[in-house]
Amino acid sequence: MHIAYRAETLIDAHLVKDALERAEIPAFVTGEYLTGGVGQLPAMDYVAVMVPEAAREAADRVVAEVERALAESRAASADWDADPGLSGPLIA
């Protein structure tokens, strides 16, 4: 098995896993249940998405696309938070 993606969060791991499965690449999340064992400490480097060695190259392309989309989303979120007109209360 090959580690296709090391996730910062469980959500990221499942986004990558779902994208791989949509591309017909078998994938599973490992270390998912270890995050509960560390309590309130940051769960760094515990969660990974695994694929078969034979699917390594195809998986790398899918993962790169998901990482690009996540980076764009995070950048847009940071822009939203930085705009004082957008970060105020939603109800006036």
C-alpha positions in Angstrom: 0.0 0.0 0.0 1.1 3.5 -0.7 0.4 6.7 1.4 -1.2 9.0 -1.2 -2.0 11.8 1.2 -1.2 12.8 4.8 -4.1 14.8 6.1 -4.3 17.7 8.5 -7.9 16.9 9.4 -10.3 13.9 9.1 -12.4 16.0 6.7 -9.5 16.6 4.3 -8.7 12.8 4.4 -12.3 11.9 3.5 -12.4 14.5 0.8 -9.3 13.0 -0.8 -10.6 9.4 -0.3 -14.0 10.3 -1.9 -12.2 12.0 -4.9 -10.0 8.9 -5.4 -13.0 6.6 -5.2 -14.9 8.8 -7.8 -11.8 8.2 -10.0 -12.3 4.5 -9.4 -9.1 4.2 -7.3 -9.6 2.1 -4.2 -8.6 4.1 -1.1 -9.0 4.0 2.7 -8.3 6.3 5.6 -5.8 5.0 8.1 -5.2 6.4 11.6 -8.7 7.8 11.8 -9.4 6.5 15.2 -6.0 7.5 16.7 -7.1 11.1 16.7 -9.5 10.4 19.6 -6.6 9.0 21.7 -4.6 12.2 21.7 -7.3 14.2 23.4 -7.0 18.0 22.9 -3.5 17.8 21.5 -3.2 18.4 17.8 -3.4 15.1 15.9 -0.5 15.6 13.5 0.7 13.0 11.0 -1.7 10.3 12.3 -4.3 10.3 9.4 -3.4 9.2 5.9 -5.1 8.0 2.8 -3.8 4.8 1.4 -4.0 3.4 -2.1 -2.6 0.2 -3.8 0.9 0.6 -5.2 -0.5 -0.1 -8.7 -2.7 3.1 -8.5 0.1 5.3 -7.2 0.5 7.5 -10.3 -3.2 8.0 -10.9 -3.8 8.7 -7.2 -1.0 11.3 -7.2 -2.8 13.3 -10.0 -6.1 13.2 -8.1 -4.5 14.2 -4.8 -2.8 17.1 -6.5 -6.1 18.4 -7.8 -7.8 18.1 -4.4 -4.9 19.8 -2.7 -5.2 22.7 -5.3 -8.9 23.0 -4.6 -8.4 22.9 -0.8 -5.7 25.6 -1.1 -8.0 27.8 -3.2 -10.8 27.3 -0.7 -8.6 28.2 2.2 -7.3 31.3 0.4 -10.8 32.4 -0.3 -11.7 31.8 3.3 -8.8 33.9 4.5 -9.8 36.7 2.1 -13.3 36.5 3.6 -12.0 36.8 7.2 -9.7 39.7 6.3 -12.4 41.8 4.8 -13.9 43.9 7.6 -17.1 44.4 5.6 -17.7 40.7 5.4 -16.7 39.5 8.9 -19.3 41.5 10.8 -22.6 40.2 11.9 -24.8 38.8 9.2 -28.0 40.3 10.7 -28.1 44.1 11.0 
